[in-house]
């Protein structure tokens, strides 16, 4: 499933574009955080993605993002040019292609590795989609696939891209919210050449006006309660706080359980009700939030700049700063029991039997740690800004290691105290 939001710099307190996403996947799916360096590739090189092999390009950029452990691509991430992308399941009238292609997570990473700004990344994703399609398992190695939408942002802009097999449409947005259904109307700006002809030939669009993407392509048989409540919530939240958005407010949204509540009260609704599905997802067996991501996309990238990540449900976790500069601590990328994802998943399981009582205790301990990490972050970044690139990278590398070690130790201690 998933929810993403973006606010361009004119809508934020610091005048810097913000992007955030909750990755909602099958409960228990391990989702480490990975960093890949920039690279140059030889002519005619090939690249193996999750299901298919495609031609490699001459140069790829430095990227980092959350990646389900069995997938080549990213659920969401950012590159060295401050381009951020996230994907979401959407439900089309059009059956998914039977042949394997590039799944949405592959397209996120490919857009980041190859795109220097949001528009270029969008065009790269669209061209790859038209060439290779998006068939094949995406929910699990032996599970179903799905059509995708994408939110793509850079320091100057944000774009919403919605697809159906090899067809697509996109538009810019200053405040953007994406969930698990089509949202583009006749307000799209660019699209694949066959978008409208295909919809007319299929009998999905018979109007005389410009094609309404949602009216033509959205599958009416998929229950609306899966995503409509979350989409209304994120859109309303963006509008209510416009001009005042910051990293902390985006983190609060990712922890939202409805009407601003950041404590999950346990599942009292059923999957037939909208209340079953909240931005911070505890909606097993349909989906749960397995990783979260917030990034401020700076125009000036001369010094190290952070993104913030969390593992498992963000209401029972902590947002940690990570940097494209430097070396990411191994336990971020580790999928086994000693890794960061597994540690915070254990804490989530400890909280879940009595979330009303346990979540405030978890948050109280993490709020204190987050404040200490934030204070150190500012000092480290000031010091790094005064250094050359290599010593600056060493500073943020050591800071990432200290922050992660402290967070993992606290998570283990809290989980033990809840037994």
C-alpha positions in Angstrom: 0.0 0.0 0.0 1.8 3.3 1.1 1.3 7.0 1.6 3.6 9.7 0.4 3.5 13.5 0.8 5.6 16.4 -0.5 5.6 20.1 0.0 7.7 22.4 -2.2 9.8 25.1 -0.7 7.1 27.8 -1.0 5.0 25.7 1.4 7.5 24.9 4.1 8.8 26.8 7.1 12.5 26.6 6.0 11.9 27.3 2.3 13.2 23.8 1.4 11.2 21.0 -0.3 10.1 18.2 2.0 9.3 14.6 1.0 8.0 11.8 3.2 6.7 8.2 2.8 5.4 5.3 4.8 6.1 2.0 3.2 3.2 -0.3 3.9 3.9 -3.9 3.1 3.0 -7.4 4.2 3.4 -7.7 7.9 6.9 -9.1 8.9 8.6 -8.2 5.6 12.2 -7.2 6.4 13.1 -3.9 4.8 16.8 -2.9 5.4 18.1 0.6 4.4 20.8 0.5 1.7 23.3 2.9 0.2 24.9 2.4 -3.2 27.8 4.6 -4.5 27.9 6.4 -7.8 29.5 4.3 -10.6 30.6 4.3 -14.2 29.6 1.3 -16.3 31.2 -0.1 -19.5 29.5 0.0 -22.9 26.8 -2.6 -23.4 26.7 -3.5 -19.7 23.5 -5.2 -18.5 21.7 -4.8 -15.2 19.7 -7.5 -13.4 16.7 -6.0 -11.6 14.2 -8.0 -9.5 12.7 -10.0 -12.4 14.3 -8.8 -15.7 17.6 -7.7 -17.1 17.9 -4.4 -18.9 20.6 -2.3 -20.5 22.8 -0.4 -18.0 23.6 3.3 -18.5 27.1 4.8 -18.6 26.8 6.6 -15.2 24.7 6.0 -12.1 24.3 8.4 -9.1 24.8 7.8 -5.4 21.5 6.6 -3.9 20.1 5.3 -0.6 16.7 3.9 0.3 14.6 1.2 2.0 14.5 -2.1 0.1 12.5 -5.2 0.9 15.1 -7.9 1.3 14.1 -9.9 -1.7 13.8 -6.9 -4.1 16.5 -5.2 -6.2 14.8 -1.8 -6.0 13.7 0.7 -3.4 10.3 1.5 -1.8 11.5 5.1 -1.4 14.8 6.9 -1.4 17.0 9.8 -2.4 20.0 10.5 -4.6 23.0 12.8 -4.5 21.2 15.4 -6.6 18.4 15.7 -3.9 15.8 13.8 -6.0 13.4 11.7 -3.8 11.0 9.1 -5.1 8.4 6.8 -3.6 5.9 4.3 -5.2 2.4 3.1 -4.3 0.1 0.4 -5.4 -2.9 1.6 -7.5 -5.7 -0.4 -9.0 -6.4 -0.2 -12.7 -9.2 -1.5 -14.8 -6.5 -2.9 -17.0 -5.2 -6.4 -16.0 -1.5 -6.5 -15.1 0.7 -7.8 -17.9 1.4 -11.6 -17.6 5.1 -11.2 -18.5 7.6 -10.0 -15.8 8.8 -6.5 -16.1 10.2 -3.7 -13.9 8.2 -3.6 -10.7 7.5 -0.3 -9.1 10.4 -0.6 -6.6 12.8 -1.2 -9.4 11.6 2.0 -11.1 12.1 4.0 -7.9 15.8 3.0 -7.7 16.3 3.4 -11.5 14.8 6.9 -11.4 17.2 7.8 -8.6 20.3 6.3 -10.1 19.7 8.0 -13.4 17.8 11.3 -12.7 19.4 14.6 -11.9 16.1 16.4 -11.2 12.4 15.4 -10.7 11.4 16.0 -14.3 14.3 14.0 -15.7 13.6 11.1 -13.2 10.0 11.1 -14.2 10.9 10.8 -17.9 13.3 8.0 -17.1 10.7 6.1 -15.2 8.1 6.6 -17.9 10.5 5.5 -20.7 11.5 2.4 -18.8 7.9 1.6 -18.1 6.9 1.9 -21.7 9.8 -0.3 -22.8 9.8 -3.0 -20.1 6.3 -2.9 -18.5 5.6 -3.6 -14.8 4.5 -7.2 -14.6 5.7 -9.8 -12.1 5.4 -10.4 -8.3 5.8 -7.3 -6.2 4.0 -8.1 -2.9 6.2 -11.2 -2.2 8.5 -13.4 -4.3 5.6 -15.7 -5.1 2.8 -13.1 -4.7 0.9 -10.7 -6.9 2.1 -7.7 -8.8 0.4 -4.3 -9.1 0.3 -1.1 -11.1 2.1 1.9 -9.5 1.9 5.6 -8.9 5.0 7.6 -7.9 5.7 10.8 -6.1 8.9 12.5 -7.3 10.4 15.6 -5.8 13.5 17.7 -6.0 14.5 21.1 -4.4 12.3 23.0 -6.8 9.3 20.8 -7.7 7.1 17.7 -7.0 5.4 15.5 -9.6 2.6 12.9 -9.3 3.0 10.1 -11.8 0.2 7.5 -12.2 0.4 4.4 -14.5 -1.4 1.5 -16.0 0.9 -1.1 -17.5 2.8 0.9 -20.1 0.6 3.9 -20.0 1.0 6.9 -17.7 0.1 10.5 -16.9 1.7 13.1 -14.6 1.3 16.6 -13.2 3.2 19.0 -10.9 1.9 19.8 -7.4 3.1 22.2 -4.7 1.4 20.1 -2.0 1.3 16.5 -3.1 -0.3 13.5 -1.4 -0.4 10.0 -2.9 -2.1 6.9 -1.6 -3.4 3.7 -3.2 -5.8 4.9 -5.8 -5.8 7.1 -8.9 -6.1 10.8 -8.1 -5.3 12.6 -11.4 -8.3 14.0 -13.1 -8.2 16.0 -16.3 -5.6 18.1 -14.7 -2.6 16.0 -15.9 0.2 17.9 -17.8 2.0 15.2 -19.7 1.1 11.6 -20.6 1.9 8.7 -22.8 0.7 9.0 -26.4 -1.7 6.1 -26.1 -3.3 7.0 -22.8 -6.6 8.4 -24.2 -6.8 6.2 -27.3 -6.4 3.0 -25.2 -9.0 4.2 -22.7 -11.5 4.9 -25.5 -10.8 1.6 -27.3 -11.4 -0.2 -24.0 -14.7 1.6 -23.4 -13.5 3.3 -20.3 -13.6 6.9 -21.6 -16.4 8.2 -23.9 -16.3 11.9 -23.0 -15.7 14.7 -25.4 -13.4 16.6 -23.0 -9.8 15.9 -22.0 -9.6 12.4 -20.5 -10.1 12.2 -16.7 -7.5 9.6 -15.6 -9.3 8.5 -12.5 -12.7 8.2 -14.2 -11.2 6.1 -17.0 -8.7 3.9 -15.3 -9.6 3.4 -11.6 -11.0 -0.1 -10.9 -14.4 0.4 -9.2 -14.4 -3.1 -7.8 -11.5 -2.3 -5.3 -13.0 -1.2 -2.0 -12.6 2.6 -1.5 -12.0 2.3 2.3 -8.5 0.9 1.7 -7.1 4.3 0.8 -9.7 7.1 0.5 -9.6 7.9 4.2 -5.8 8.1 4.3 -5.7 10.2 1.2 -8.2 12.7 2.6 -6.3 12.8 5.8 -2.9 13.5 4.2 -4.4 16.1 1.8 -6.2 17.9 4.6 -3.1 17.9 6.8 -1.0 19.4 4.0 -3.5 22.1 3.4 -4.1 22.9 7.1 -0.4 23.5 7.8 0.7 25.0 4.5 3.6 27.4 4.8 4.6 25.8 8.2 5.7 22.3 7.2 9.0 21.0 8.6 10.7 17.7 9.2 9.1 17.2 12.6 5.6 17.8 11.3 6.2 15.3 8.4 7.4 12.8 11.0 4.2 13.4 13.0 2.1 12.7 9.9 3.7 9.4 9.3 2.8 8.4 12.9 -0.8 9.5 12.4 -3.6 7.1 13.5 -6.5 9.4 12.6 -7.4 12.9 13.6 -3.8 13.6 14.7 -3.6 10.7 17.2 -0.1 9.2 17.4 -1.1 6.2 19.6 -2.6 3.2 18.1 -5.5 2.0 20.3 -5.6 -1.5 18.9 -7.7 -2.7 16.0 -11.3 -2.1 16.8 -12.5 -1.6 13.2 -12.8 -4.3 10.5 -11.3 -4.2 7.0 -14.8 -3.2 5.7 -14.4 0.1 7.6 -12.3 3.1 6.7 -11.0 3.4 10.2 -9.2 0.1 9.8 -6.7 1.8 7.5 -4.6 4.7 9.0 -1.4 6.5 7.8 0.6 4.6 10.4 -0.6 1.2 9.3 -1.4 -1.6 11.7 -3.8 -3.2 9.2 -2.8 -6.9 9.2 -3.2 -9.0 7.3 -3.7 -6.4 4.5 -0.6 -4.4 5.3 1.5 -2.7 8.0 4.0 0.1 7.9 7.4 -1.5 7.6 9.7 1.5 7.0 9.4 5.3 7.0 11.4 8.1 5.3 11.5 11.9 5.6 14.0 14.1 3.7 14.5 17.8 3.3 15.8 18.4 -0.3 18.4 21.2 -0.2 19.3 23.4 -3.1 22.8 23.8 -1.6 24.5 20.4 -1.3 28.0 21.5 -0.7 28.0 20.0 2.8 26.5 16.7 4.1 22.7 16.8 4.5 20.5 14.3 6.1 17.4 12.1 5.5 15.5 10.6 8.5 14.5 6.9 8.5 12.6 4.6 10.8 11.9 0.9 10.9 8.6 -1.0 11.5 5.7 1.2 12.6 7.0 4.7 13.2 4.8 5.2 16.3 6.9 2.6 18.1 10.2 3.6 16.5 12.6 6.5 16.2 13.6 8.6 13.2 17.4 8.4 12.7 19.5 10.8 10.5 21.4 9.2 7.6 23.7 10.7 5.0 24.7 10.0 1.4 28.1 11.2 2.4 30.1 8.8 4.5 29.7 5.1 5.2 26.3 3.7 6.3 26.6 1.5 9.4 26.3 -2.2 8.6 23.3 -2.8 10.9 21.1 -0.5 8.7 21.6 -2.8 5.8 21.5 -6.1 7.8 18.4 -8.3 7.3 19.1 -10.8 10.0 18.3 -10.7 13.8 21.1 -8.2 14.6 20.0 -5.7 12.0 18.1 -2.4 12.7 14.9 -3.6 11.0 14.6 -6.8 13.1 15.4 -4.9 16.3 12.6 -2.4 15.9 10.2 -5.1 14.7 10.9 -6.9 18.0 10.0 -3.7 19.8 6.8 -3.3 17.8 5.8 -6.8 18.7 6.4 -6.0 22.4 4.2 -2.9 22.2 1.4 -4.5 20.2 -0.4 -6.5 23.0 -1.2 -3.2 24.8 -0.4 -0.2 22.6 -2.5 2.3 24.6 -0.3 1.6 27.7 3.0 0.8 26.0 3.2 3.4 23.2 3.4 6.5 25.4 6.2 4.8 27.4 8.1 4.1 24.2 7.6 7.6 22.9 8.7 9.2 26.1 12.0 7.4 26.0 12.6 7.9 22.4 11.7 11.7 22.5 14.6 12.2 24.9 17.0 10.2 22.7 15.7 12.0 19.5 16.4 15.4 21.2 20.0 14.4 22.0 20.6 13.1 18.5 19.1 16.2 17.0 21.4 18.4 19.1 24.4 16.4 18.1 23.3 16.4 14.4 23.4 20.2 14.2 26.8 20.3 15.8 28.2 17.6 13.5 26.8 19.3 10.4 28.3 22.6 11.4 31.7 21.0 11.8 31.4 19.0 8.6 30.5 22.2 6.6 33.9 23.6 7.6 35.8 20.6 6.4 36.9 19.2 3.0 34.8 16.4 1.6 36.7 13.4 3.1 36.9 14.5 6.7 33.3 15.8 6.5 32.3 12.3 5.4 34.2 10.8 8.3 32.4 13.0 10.8 28.9 12.0 9.6 29.9 8.3 9.4 30.9 8.3 13.1 27.7 10.3 13.9 25.5 7.7 12.1 27.3 4.9 13.9 26.8 6.5 17.4 23.2 7.4 16.7 22.3 3.9 15.5 24.1 2.2 18.3 22.3 4.3 20.9 18.9 3.8 19.2 19.3 0.0 19.0 20.4 -0.3 22.6 17.4 1.8 23.7 15.0 -0.3 21.6 16.3 -3.5 23.1 16.1 -2.1 26.6 12.5 -0.8 26.1 11.4 -4.2 24.6 12.9 -6.0 27.6 11.1 -3.6 30.0 7.7 -4.4 28.4 7.9 -8.1 28.8 
